[in-house]
């Protein structure tokens, strides 16, 4: 978890507002906020972010295959 200094919370909130802006003339449709409003409202209030790191150098990637579809 990464703590965000209070001086940077305005920047974080402005970034979140991009997902809450409805202005079709500018191709902004507030989809993020409409999809999961509770997550955005929670993120707006919390002074931290979760940071996920990439696997270490010993991680073995699996083979990527196309999904199997059944059309029955």
N, C-alpha and C positions, 0 to 999 in steps of 0.2 A: 504494500500500500504506500502511496506517495502522498505526503501531506502538501497541500497547496497553501502558500502564504496568503494572508488576507489581502495583501497588495495585488495578488494575481487573480483573486476571485472574480473581479469584474471581467477579466479576459475569458475565464472559464464560462461565466454566465452568458457573455456575448456569443460564444461559440454554441452554447445550447440554444440560444434564441434563433439561430439559423434553422433549427429543426422545428420551430414553433411559429414560423412566419408564413402567413397565407397571403400570397400575392401572385396569382396566376399570370399576370402580365410580365412578371420576371421569372416565371417557371419555378416559383416557390409554393409548395403545397402543404407544408406543415405535416408531412407524412410521419415523421418520427414521433412527434408529440401526439398525433392522433392514434398511432399504433400502441404506444406504451406510455401514456401520460404520467403514470406513477413513477416510472423510472426516471423520467426527465425532471419531474418535480423534486424527487429525492436527490438527484445529482445537483440540482440547482442549489440546494441547501447545504450539502456536505462539502467540507473543505479538504477533500482528498480524492484521489483516483486510484483505481486498482491497475497495477502494471503487470502484464504477463510477459515473461521473458521467453526467448526462443530456447529450444532444447540445447543441452550442452553438446560438445563435439562427439560424444560417444553414442548419441541417439541414432538409431537406425530407422530410416524412413521406410514405410511399407510401399508396396506397389500400388499405384492408382489404377483402378479399372472402372470401366463404365458400369453404371447401375444395371442390374438385371430387371427387365420389365416383364410383367405377365399381363397379357391383354385378354384375360378370360372373363 
